[in-house]
Amino acid sequence: MGANTSQVSDLSESQSIRTLIGPDAISENEPFWNQLISFTFTSPTCSADAKLLEEAVIPLAKTLIQNNPRSGNFGALVRVFLSRTKELKISTECQDQLFIWQAHNALFLVRCLLKVFIREMNEEELHLQFSYQERAPGTYDSICEDLLEELVCNLVHLIVEVPLLDITYNILFEAVTTLLVLMSYQLFHKEVLKEGLIYGYLTRGQCLSLTSRLVKTLLYNFIRQEKCPPATHVLQTQSDGGGLLYGLASGVASGLWSVITLGGVGSRPGAEQDQNPLPLSNQSLLLLLVLANLTDGLDCPNPYRQAVTCFKNTQDSSSIPSPQPHTFQINFNSLYTALCEQQKSDQVTLLLYTLLHQNSNMRTYILSRTDMENLVLPILEILYHVEERNSHHVYMALIILLILTEDDTFNRSIHEVMLKNISWYTERVLTEISLGSLLILVVIRTIQFNMTRTRDKYLHTNCLAALANMSAQFRNLHQYAAQRIISLFALLSKKHNKVLEQATQSLRGPLGADDRTALPDYAQDLNVIEEVIRMMLEIINSCLSNSLHHNPNLLYALLYKRELFEQFRSHPSFQDIMQNLDTVIGFFSQRLEQEGSDLSVERVQEVIKKGAVALPKERLKKFPELKFKYVEEEQPEDFFVPYVWSLVFNSGVGLHWNSQGIELFGMDSP
């Protein structure tokens, strides 16, 4: 690349690059390497720039693949990088920017080449590319080193050992990105990989002892949300324009040399919109999710999942040692704050799901917070904009709600949190509403969207399960929330009648008519709708049985639309659950009749409030408590591994993969 290279177009013209990929071996001690890794180049952070870089590197990498068995230059480049990482921590303490800059450049070259290698060859062939060395004719190479393993372990060491400062930001980002690239073999396999060379390096051997430190560092990178340092961190030349090592400053009029900056100096105009302002935070989170979702090995569980499952709060003063391996402590308050602030991205929602589902310490902490609205509101906003979100993101948001609603304290407390002017809720002005009522409104809206658009039974099930978990704790429901519950029932009732009519008509068709083939579909549709209606009746019944006097608005809406329920009174699927509704409707209807006709809304509400206290509870039949618990399906990796890698594919900073050859997921994946 050399000192004067600064643009993608210069790559193929660079004499240093030509020498690197050529057939002639270059000794690791030659001055060539210092020249090669002394360049300024804006590392891409937007997909368009990453694509340009990838297209420029591919032909160069293919030439190196052909010549490397003879020259061993790729292995030499890796060794040059490794030799510099040994002193990286000292360089950081000494503020040796030049040394860090060159180490970064070497790793950047390795990463760019590796990305093409991985696309072009399997792991065994990649391993060979690392093993080729220059040898004198007739000599036998007895060095028994595994350079690929050394690189992987070195990258992990670098991430956990080197402190995050402005001068180290870019090399830490590059180390995280290179590990992601090394693991990207998964993209090119339809089945979920359960073994492999790189998998083995990361889950066994030297890296195993660093598991908890790596997970902790990646989490802190996410928590810190450090922005990419400005391009003012530069290497200053002497005032006479000379003196910088290897003559790097020659030809630079300003007398300043930029360290490689992510999307900094030399960015394309207009590229900012596509850039991630937090590249290290984003990339660290993606790597953490990839590691946490590795499958268990044939002989050992995934250590990264173990670490994610068992870490504790730094405030936890418990002296009881954890029986789980790879445990560590982290500041839960900082992690909670970061989770609340960053919920708009798929990967942060997925991290929240992972922690809630797998880490009981974190789940207990989250449920104990008195500011749950900071976490729940962003989740509700995701669901509210369901049309703009991919289905996986919506699923994760819904499952998070389902897990939260498994806790009775949560279900009670959300009705005590009052909110004002929810700007993103545009269907109706909500000047003041409880978090619980807003949650109900958003979940019902999701159900209605699903009924008219996607018709996904899984989505329905999770929405209804969350409402069911909450139902016994419904308190002081907002008038609009109460109306929407009954409106949803009205919609289901209407749909039920329509499908019933269609099924009946198909039965009446002439003998031999093709229409009869549609009957099983109608029967299935009817079965699904009746299941949902049954669930809605159970939710209403649960609220009436457990908190009748706390919900006058729901009683009002129920009485106002009482004719909706008449058709289900004698239906065999609903007779038992309708008993309580009949009792409540009959009791309050009688009281209202006694008050006379033409009652004002206020008077009706007054009658309802008094009646709610007067209704004997023993007149209502007891039903088992409605409680649903989220359970991951068998082989969850079949869902999560493609999902995580689709996030890397779409959101990895400065990474571009050609969609051709991607086997793990279809191109319409999130």
QUIPE-V567849 format. One record per backbone hydrogen bond with DSSP energy under -1.0 kcal/mol. NH is the residue of the N-H (numbers start at 1). CO is the residue of the C=O. E is the energy in kcal/mol with one decimal. If there is no record, write none. Layout:
NH|CO|E  NH|CO|E
This chain:
5|2|-1.1  10|7|-1.3  11|8|-1.6  14|10|-1.3  18|14|-2.1  19|15|-2.3  20|16|-2.3  21|17|-2.3  30|27|-1.6  33|30|-1.3  35|31|-1.7  36|32|-2.8  37|33|-2.3  38|35|-1.1  50|46|-2.3  51|47|-2.2  52|48|-1.9  53|49|-2.4  54|50|-2.5  55|51|-2.5  56|52|-1.7  57|53|-2.2  58|54|-2.2  61|57|-3.0  62|58|-2.3  63|59|-1.6  64|60|-2.0  65|61|-2.4  66|62|-1.4  67|63|-2.0  68|64|-3.1  70|67|-1.2  71|67|-2.5  72|68|-2.8  76|72|-1.8  77|73|-2.4  78|74|-2.3  79|75|-2.4  80|76|-2.2  81|77|-2.1  82|78|-2.8  83|79|-2.7  84|80|-1.2  85|81|-1.7  86|82|-1.1  87|84|-1.0  88|85|-1.4  91|87|-2.4  92|88|-2.1  93|89|-2.1  94|90|-2.2  95|92|-1.2  96|91|-3.3  97|95|-1.8  100|96|-1.8  101|97|-2.8  102|98|-2.3  103|99|-2.3  104|100|-2.5  105|101|-2.3  106|102|-2.4  107|103|-2.1  108|104|-2.7  109|105|-2.1  110|106|-2.2  111|107|-3.0  112|108|-2.3  113|109|-2.2  114|110|-2.9  115|111|-2.2  117|113|-2.6  118|114|-2.9  120|116|-1.7  121|117|-1.7  126|122|-2.3  127|123|-2.6  128|124|-1.6  129|125|-1.7  130|126|-1.2  132|128|-1.4  139|136|-2.1  150|146|-2.3  151|147|-2.2  152|148|-2.4  153|149|-2.7  154|150|-2.2  155|151|-2.4  156|152|-1.9  157|153|-2.6  158|154|-2.7  159|155|-2.3  160|156|-2.1  161|157|-2.6  162|158|-2.2  169|165|-1.4  172|168|-2.3  173|169|-2.3  174|170|-2.2  175|171|-2.1  176|172|-2.2  177|173|-2.5  178|174|-2.4  179|175|-1.8  180|176|-1.9  181|177|-2.4  182|178|-2.6  183|179|-1.5  184|181|-1.5  186|183|-1.4  187|184|-1.3  188|185|-1.5  189|186|-1.7  200|196|-2.5  201|197|-2.3  202|198|-2.0  203|199|-1.8  204|200|-1.7  210|207|-1.6  211|208|-1.6  214|210|-2.7  215|211|-2.5  216|212|-2.4  217|213|-2.4  218|214|-2.6  219|215|-2.3  220|216|-2.5  221|217|-2.5  222|218|-1.8  223|219|-2.9  224|220|-2.9  225|221|-1.0  228|277|-1.3  233|230|-1.2  234|232|-1.3  235|257|-2.7  237|255|-1.8  238|242|-1.2  241|238|-2.1  247|244|-1.7  248|245|-1.4  250|247|-1.2  252|249|-2.2  255|252|-1.2  257|235|-1.7  259|233|-1.2  263|43|-1.7  267|264|-1.5  271|268|-1.8  274|271|-1.1  275|272|-1.8  282|278|-2.6  283|279|-2.6  284|280|-2.5  285|281|-1.9  286|282|-2.1  287|283|-2.4  288|284|-2.4  289|285|-2.4  290|286|-2.3  291|287|-2.7  292|288|-2.8  293|289|-1.3  294|291|-1.5  297|300|-2.2  306|302|-1.8  307|303|-2.1  308|304|-2.2  309|305|-2.2  310|306|-1.3  311|307|-1.1  312|328|-2.9  314|330|-1.6  316|313|-1.6  330|312|-2.6  335|331|-2.0  336|332|-3.0  337|333|-2.2  338|334|-2.2  339|335|-2.4  340|336|-2.2  341|337|-2.2  342|338|-1.6  345|342|-1.5  349|345|-1.9  350|346|-2.6  351|347|-1.9  352|348|-2.5  353|349|-2.5  354|350|-2.5  355|351|-2.6  356|352|-2.7  357|353|-2.8  358|354|-2.5  359|355|-1.9  363|359|-2.4  364|360|-2.4  365|361|-1.9  366|362|-2.9  367|363|-2.5  369|366|-1.3  374|371|-2.0  375|372|-1.3  376|372|-2.9  377|373|-2.3  380|376|-2.6  381|377|-2.3  382|378|-1.7  383|379|-1.8  384|380|-2.5  385|381|-1.8  386|383|-1.3  388|385|-1.6  394|390|-1.8  395|391|-2.5  396|392|-2.5  397|393|-2.3  398|394|-2.5  399|395|-2.8  400|396|-2.2  401|397|-1.8  402|398|-2.5  403|399|-2.7  404|400|-2.4  405|401|-2.6  407|404|-1.7  411|407|-1.9  412|408|-1.9  413|409|-2.8  414|410|-2.1  415|412|-1.2  416|413|-1.7  419|433|-3.1  423|421|-1.0  425|422|-1.0  426|424|-1.1  433|419|-2.1  435|417|-2.5  436|414|-2.2  438|434|-2.3  439|435|-2.4  440|436|-2.1  441|437|-2.4  442|438|-2.4  443|439|-2.4  444|440|-2.5  445|441|-2.2  446|442|-2.0  447|443|-2.1  448|444|-2.5  449|445|-2.5  450|446|-2.4  451|447|-2.2  452|448|-1.7  453|449|-2.2  455|450|-3.4  460|456|-2.0  461|457|-2.5  462|458|-1.9  463|459|-2.3  464|460|-2.8  465|461|-2.2  466|462|-2.0  467|463|-2.1  468|464|-2.7  469|465|-2.4  470|466|-1.5  471|467|-1.6  473|470|-2.1  474|471|-1.3  476|550|-2.1  482|478|-2.5  483|479|-2.1  484|480|-2.3  485|481|-1.8  486|482|-1.7  487|483|-2.7  488|484|-2.4  489|485|-1.7  490|486|-2.2  491|487|-2.3  492|488|-2.4  493|489|-2.5  494|490|-2.3  495|491|-2.3  496|492|-2.7  497|493|-2.2  498|494|-2.0  499|495|-2.5  500|496|-2.3  501|497|-2.1  502|498|-2.2  503|499|-2.6  504|500|-2.2  505|501|-2.5  506|502|-2.1  507|503|-1.4  508|504|-1.3  513|510|-2.2  516|513|-1.2  517|514|-1.9  518|515|-2.2  519|516|-1.5  522|518|-1.8  523|519|-2.6  524|520|-2.3  525|521|-2.8  526|522|-2.9  527|523|-2.2  528|524|-2.4  529|525|-2.6  530|526|-2.4  531|527|-1.8  532|528|-2.1  533|529|-2.8  534|530|-2.5  535|531|-2.1  536|532|-2.5  537|533|-2.5  538|534|-2.2  539|535|-2.2  540|536|-2.4  541|537|-2.7  542|538|-2.5  543|539|-1.9  544|540|-2.4  545|541|-2.8  546|542|-1.8  547|543|-2.8  551|548|-1.6  555|551|-1.8  556|552|-2.4  557|553|-2.3  558|554|-2.4  559|555|-2.5  560|556|-2.3  561|557|-1.4  562|559|-1.3  564|561|-1.9  565|562|-1.3  568|565|-1.0  569|566|-1.4  574|571|-1.8  575|571|-1.5  578|574|-2.2  582|578|-2.9  583|579|-2.3  584|580|-2.6  585|581|-3.1  586|582|-2.9  587|583|-2.6  588|584|-2.4  589|585|-2.4  590|586|-2.2  591|587|-1.5  592|588|-2.4  593|589|-2.3  594|590|-1.9  596|593|-1.2  604|600|-2.5  605|601|-2.5  606|602|-1.8  607|603|-2.3  608|604|-2.4  609|605|-2.4  610|606|-2.1  611|607|-2.7  612|608|-2.4  614|610|-1.5  615|611|-2.2  619|616|-1.5  620|617|-1.9  638|635|-1.8  639|636|-1.7  640|636|-2.7  641|637|-1.9  643|639|-1.5  644|640|-3.1  645|641|-2.3  646|642|-1.9  647|643|-1.5  648|644|-1.9  649|645|-2.6  650|646|-2.1  651|647|-3.1  652|648|-2.1  655|652|-1.3  662|659|-1.7  663|187|-2.1  664|187|-1.8  669|666|-1.9
